[in-house]
Every structure is written in C-alpha cells, then in structure tokens.
C-alpha cells in the first residue's frame, strides 16, 4: 500500500475508535454510514505584509548652489593626498638639448635607458642591482643589444661614501681594471655616482665626517673634484677640474624638495677660450620627473 493510501485509511478510522457510555454497549450497534467522509479544507490565515521602515538616506541628495548665485562656486572635491616620498629615484631625467634617461625599478635594482641624441630611441642601456641601500653591480650595454659590455661592482670603504669598483670589460672597452667612485646619494641607479678613472691607490681623497670633500688622481693632469654637502648630508655641489690645471671645467648643482627628492640638476660647462677671446660658460638644466610614483 502506498503511504498516501495508508494515511487516508488511518484518518477515516479515527472517529470509529471513539468509545460511548456503559449502557450504550448493551444496545445494538448502530449501522455504519457508508459514504464519503467530508473533509473541510484547511484555511491558511493571510500573511500580513512586513512593514519596512522608511530609509531616511534613500534619497540623500543635497542641493548645491549654482555658480552664478550668491552661494558662490561649488567647492571642488578633495583629492586624496599623495605620498611625496622620498622615492628610490626618478622615472625620467631630461637635459635640455641633451640626453634623456628613463628609469625602471624593482625590489632588487632596476634598469636605465639613455637616449643620448634625443631621437626617442635608447642608445645605451644598463641595469643595476642594490642591497642594503647601495648599488652593488652595474651592467652596461653600450648598444642596447642585450649584451653586457662593461660590468662595475662597487664596494664602499667602511664608514665613507668612497667606493672601489671592480670593472670587468673587453679590451675594446678598456679591459679589466679598478675604478674609484664617489657615491653621491642622489637616487638609486646612478650611485656610486661620480667616477675617477684610476685605481684607489692612485687617488688622494680628503674625507670629513665620512664624506669625500676632495679627491684627485695622482700625477700631473689628473682629474680633481671638490664636493659640498647640505646640513642633511646631501650632495649640493660638485666642481670638476678635468685636467688638474686649477680651473673648474664642470660645475654640478643639486636641489631637493622637502622630502629629500632631488628636483633639479644644473651643469655649468666652461669652454676653453678661442684665440683672443675669453672662456665661455654654458648652463644645462635637467628636469627630474617622479610621475610614476604618483
């Protein structure tokens, strides 16, 4: 028997199981009424609709005064504050009438592409590795053909910004040698920054408070440099005498923002005097772009 039929049979038998009084048991049993049993339908009470309280902010719109009313111009929405650094380094440095350098950074170093002639194509490519806040290796690809022509591995002298770099190169590029460098601390990618093309034993250096203030390649005609720092220890000026004759041939000046990002680099070049004339000076200013960090 199906479960539905069994349930219906039990439902019809329920009234017949009810007992009566004692004397009713002596009377002849009443005949059972044969016929259908009427089942009243179950009435489901109506469900009252749930009352949802009115949302007081459902139409939260404010009237703004028109620009030509007494209320004045509507204020511009506030822009989120952008962290100002200092950042590891710029995205681009552009010298007016000179080269453009583009930088890309990673967690362990980065790359630099130099467009020397301003035609939009990189002429020299390099990549650098960093550790503990200092450049540890620079690989230079002179033709941007993904082949290293020079590799520099600078190591700082303890407690100073003077570094000795091991140079690995082909004979066409000067061969393997040692180079002395001064870390300028401007930004990642070009530090140690200023090269002196001589081994450390061939360089005299004056160091004050851990920073090089003067350095010179020994011997007649050797390059000499002098450096000045600001109160925060940042390089603010470098004078270079390329032939050691006592005349400043190139003067570098650096400026920073309040966060310590270098914002401007100026180079003043003194050109030799022509016959009967005087030396002339030309200034070249580099703009420094940090837009990739913003």
C-alpha positions as CSV (number, residue, x, y, z in Angstrom):
1,X,0.0,0.0,0.0
2,X,1.2,3.4,-0.8
3,X,2.0,5.7,2.1
4,X,-0.7,8.2,0.9
5,X,-3.4,5.5,0.9
6,X,-2.4,4.3,4.3
7,X,-2.6,7.8,5.8
8,X,-6.1,8.2,4.3
9,X,-7.3,4.9,5.9
10,X,-6.0,5.9,9.3
11,X,-7.7,9.3,9.0
12,X,-11.1,7.7,8.2
13,X,-10.8,5.1,11.0
14,X,-10.1,7.6,13.8
15,X,-13.8,8.6,14.6
16,X,-14.8,4.9,14.8
17,X,-12.4,4.3,17.6
18,X,-14.2,6.7,20.0
19,X,-16.0,4.9,22.9
20,X,-19.5,5.7,24.3
21,X,-21.3,5.3,27.8
22,X,-21.6,1.9,29.6
23,X,-25.3,1.3,28.7
24,X,-24.7,2.1,25.1
25,X,-22.6,-1.0,24.9
26,X,-25.8,-3.2,25.6
27,X,-27.7,-1.7,22.6
28,X,-27.5,-3.0,19.2
29,X,-24.6,-1.4,17.4
30,X,-25.6,1.3,15.0
31,X,-25.1,0.7,11.4
32,X,-22.1,2.3,9.9
33,X,-22.9,5.0,7.5
34,X,-21.5,4.1,4.2
35,X,-20.4,7.0,2.1
36,X,-17.8,9.6,1.6
37,X,-16.4,11.5,4.6
38,X,-16.4,15.2,4.0
39,X,-13.0,16.8,4.8
40,X,-13.1,20.5,5.4
41,X,-10.2,22.4,3.7
42,X,-7.6,23.9,5.9
43,X,-7.8,27.6,5.8
44,X,-4.4,29.3,5.8
45,X,-4.5,32.6,7.6
46,X,-3.4,35.5,5.4
47,X,0.2,36.7,5.9
48,X,0.4,40.2,6.9
49,X,2.9,42.2,4.7
50,X,6.2,43.0,6.6
51,X,6.4,46.7,7.2
52,X,9.9,48.0,6.3
53,X,10.8,51.3,8.0
54,X,11.5,54.1,5.6
55,X,15.2,54.7,4.9
56,X,15.9,58.3,5.7
57,X,19.0,58.2,3.5
58,X,17.4,56.6,0.5
59,X,17.4,59.8,-1.4
60,X,20.3,61.5,0.2
61,X,20.9,64.3,-2.3
62,X,21.9,67.8,-1.4
63,X,21.1,70.8,-3.4
64,X,24.3,72.7,-4.4
65,X,24.2,76.4,-5.2
66,X,24.6,77.4,-8.8
67,X,27.9,79.1,-9.8
68,X,26.1,82.3,-10.6
69,X,24.1,82.5,-7.3
70,X,25.1,84.2,-4.0
71,X,26.2,80.8,-2.8
72,X,29.3,81.0,-4.9
73,X,31.1,78.3,-6.9
74,X,30.6,74.7,-5.6
75,X,33.8,73.5,-4.0
76,X,35.9,71.0,-5.9
77,X,36.0,67.5,-4.4
78,X,39.0,67.0,-2.2
79,X,41.8,65.0,-3.9
80,X,43.4,62.2,-1.9
81,X,46.8,63.1,-0.6
82,X,49.7,61.5,-2.5
83,X,52.7,60.4,-0.6
84,X,55.6,62.6,-1.6
85,X,58.5,60.2,-1.0
86,X,61.3,60.3,-0.8
87,X,61.2,57.8,-3.6
88,X,64.1,55.5,-4.6
89,X,64.6,57.5,-7.7
90,X,63.0,59.4,-10.6
91,X,61.3,57.9,-13.6
92,X,62.9,60.3,-16.1
93,X,65.7,62.9,-16.2
94,X,65.7,65.2,-19.2
95,X,68.6,67.5,-20.0
96,X,67.5,70.4,-22.3
97,X,69.3,69.9,-25.6
98,X,70.9,66.8,-24.1
99,X,70.3,63.2,-23.2
100,X,67.1,61.7,-21.6
101,X,67.4,59.0,-19.0
102,X,64.5,56.7,-18.2
103,X,64.4,54.6,-15.1
104,X,62.5,51.4,-14.0
105,X,62.8,50.0,-10.5
106,X,62.4,46.5,-9.0
107,X,62.7,45.3,-5.4
108,X,66.4,44.4,-6.0
109,X,67.5,47.1,-8.6
110,X,66.3,48.3,-11.9
111,X,67.2,49.5,-15.4
112,X,68.3,52.8,-17.0
113,X,67.8,53.6,-20.7
114,X,69.7,56.6,-22.1
115,X,68.6,58.4,-25.3
116,X,71.8,60.4,-26.0
117,X,70.7,62.1,-29.2
118,X,67.0,62.8,-28.5
119,X,65.6,60.7,-31.3
120,X,63.4,58.7,-28.9
121,X,65.5,55.5,-29.1
122,X,67.7,54.2,-26.3
123,X,71.4,54.4,-27.2
124,X,72.9,52.9,-24.0
125,X,71.1,50.5,-21.7
126,X,72.1,49.4,-18.2
127,X,70.8,47.5,-15.2
128,X,71.7,47.8,-11.6
129,X,71.5,45.6,-8.5
130,X,71.1,47.0,-5.0
131,X,71.5,45.7,-1.5
132,X,71.3,47.4,1.9
133,X,70.5,50.7,0.3
134,X,73.6,50.8,-2.0
135,X,74.3,49.8,-5.6
136,X,76.3,46.6,-5.8
137,X,76.5,46.0,-9.5
138,X,76.0,48.0,-12.7
139,X,75.9,46.2,-16.1
140,X,76.2,48.4,-19.2
141,X,75.0,47.5,-22.7
142,X,76.6,50.1,-25.0
143,X,74.4,49.2,-28.0
144,X,71.2,48.1,-26.2
145,X,71.5,44.7,-27.8
146,X,71.1,42.8,-24.6
147,X,74.8,42.1,-24.2
148,X,76.9,43.4,-21.3
149,X,79.9,45.4,-22.5
150,X,81.0,46.7,-19.0
151,X,80.3,45.5,-15.5
152,X,81.0,47.5,-12.4
153,X,80.9,46.1,-8.9
154,X,81.5,48.9,-6.4
155,X,82.2,48.3,-2.8
156,X,82.2,51.2,-0.3
157,X,85.1,51.8,2.1
158,X,83.8,51.3,5.6
159,X,82.1,54.5,7.0
160,X,82.6,56.6,3.9
161,X,80.9,57.4,0.6
162,X,84.1,56.4,-1.3
163,X,83.9,53.2,-3.3
164,X,86.3,50.9,-5.1
165,X,84.7,49.3,-8.2
166,X,85.9,46.2,-9.9
167,X,85.5,46.7,-13.7
168,X,85.0,43.7,-16.0
169,X,85.3,44.7,-19.7
170,X,86.6,43.6,-23.0
171,X,89.9,45.0,-24.3
172,X,88.0,47.3,-26.7
173,X,86.3,48.8,-23.6
174,X,89.4,49.3,-21.5
175,X,89.8,45.8,-20.2
176,X,89.5,44.6,-16.6
177,X,90.6,47.2,-14.1
178,X,89.8,49.0,-10.9
179,X,87.9,52.3,-10.7
180,X,87.4,54.7,-7.8
181,X,84.0,56.2,-7.4
182,X,82.2,58.7,-5.0
183,X,78.7,57.8,-4.0
184,X,76.6,60.9,-4.4
185,X,73.5,59.6,-2.7
186,X,71.1,61.3,-5.1
187,X,68.9,58.3,-6.1
188,X,69.1,54.7,-6.9
189,X,70.6,53.6,-10.2
190,X,73.4,56.1,-10.6
191,X,75.3,55.5,-7.4
192,X,78.1,55.3,-6.6
193,X,77.8,58.2,-9.0
194,X,80.9,60.1,-9.8
195,X,83.8,58.0,-11.4
196,X,87.5,58.7,-11.1
197,X,89.2,56.6,-13.8
198,X,92.0,55.3,-11.6
199,X,92.7,52.6,-9.0
200,X,92.2,53.5,-5.4
201,X,96.0,53.6,-4.7
202,X,96.3,56.3,-7.4
203,X,93.7,58.6,-5.8
204,X,94.2,61.0,-3.0
205,X,91.0,61.7,-1.0
206,X,90.0,64.0,1.8
207,X,87.2,62.6,3.9
208,X,85.3,64.6,6.6
209,X,82.5,63.1,8.7
210,X,82.5,60.1,6.4
211,X,82.1,62.1,3.2
212,X,84.6,62.9,0.5
213,X,85.1,66.6,0.2
214,X,88.1,66.5,-2.2
215,X,89.6,63.8,-4.4
216,X,92.3,63.9,-7.1
217,X,94.0,61.4,-9.4
218,X,97.7,61.5,-8.6
219,X,100.1,62.9,-11.1
220,X,100.2,65.8,-13.4
221,X,97.0,66.4,-15.4
222,X,94.9,64.2,-13.2
223,X,91.2,65.0,-12.6
224,X,90.4,66.8,-9.4
225,X,87.0,67.2,-7.7
226,X,85.6,69.0,-4.7
227,X,82.2,68.4,-3.1
228,X,79.9,70.3,-0.9
229,X,77.0,68.9,1.2
230,X,74.0,70.5,2.9
231,X,73.1,70.3,6.6
232,X,71.3,67.0,6.0
233,X,74.4,65.4,4.4
234,X,73.1,65.6,0.8
235,X,75.3,66.5,-2.0
236,X,74.6,70.0,-3.1
237,X,77.5,70.9,-5.4
238,X,80.4,69.2,-7.2
239,X,83.2,71.0,-9.0
240,X,85.3,69.1,-11.5
241,X,88.7,70.1,-12.9
242,X,89.2,67.6,-15.7
243,X,92.9,68.3,-16.3
244,X,94.1,69.4,-12.9
245,X,95.0,72.9,-14.1
246,X,93.1,74.7,-11.3
247,X,90.1,75.7,-13.5
248,X,86.6,74.3,-12.9
249,X,85.6,72.8,-16.1
250,X,82.2,71.5,-15.0
251,X,80.1,72.5,-12.0
252,X,77.1,70.4,-10.8
253,X,74.4,71.8,-8.6
254,X,71.6,69.8,-7.0
255,X,68.3,70.9,-5.4
256,X,65.8,68.9,-3.4
257,X,62.2,69.2,-2.2
258,X,61.2,69.0,1.5
259,X,61.0,65.2,1.4
260,X,64.5,64.8,0.0
261,X,63.8,64.0,-3.6
262,X,66.2,65.7,-6.0
263,X,64.2,68.1,-8.1
264,X,66.8,69.8,-10.3
265,X,70.3,69.2,-11.6
266,X,72.3,72.0,-13.2
267,X,75.5,71.6,-15.0
268,X,77.7,74.6,-16.0
269,X,80.4,73.8,-18.5
270,X,83.3,76.2,-19.0
271,X,84.6,76.0,-22.6
272,X,88.1,77.0,-23.5
273,X,88.7,80.4,-24.9
274,X,89.3,80.8,-28.6
275,X,92.2,82.9,-29.9
276,X,91.9,86.4,-28.4
277,X,88.7,85.6,-26.6
278,X,87.6,84.6,-23.1
279,X,86.4,81.3,-21.7
280,X,82.6,80.9,-22.1
281,X,80.2,79.2,-19.8
282,X,77.1,77.2,-20.8
283,X,74.5,76.0,-18.4
284,X,72.4,72.9,-18.9
285,X,69.4,72.2,-16.6
286,X,67.9,68.8,-16.1
287,X,64.3,68.3,-15.1
288,X,63.5,65.4,-12.9
289,X,60.2,63.5,-13.2
290,X,58.7,61.3,-10.5
291,X,55.3,60.8,-12.1
292,X,55.5,57.0,-12.0
293,X,55.4,57.1,-8.2
294,X,52.3,59.3,-8.0
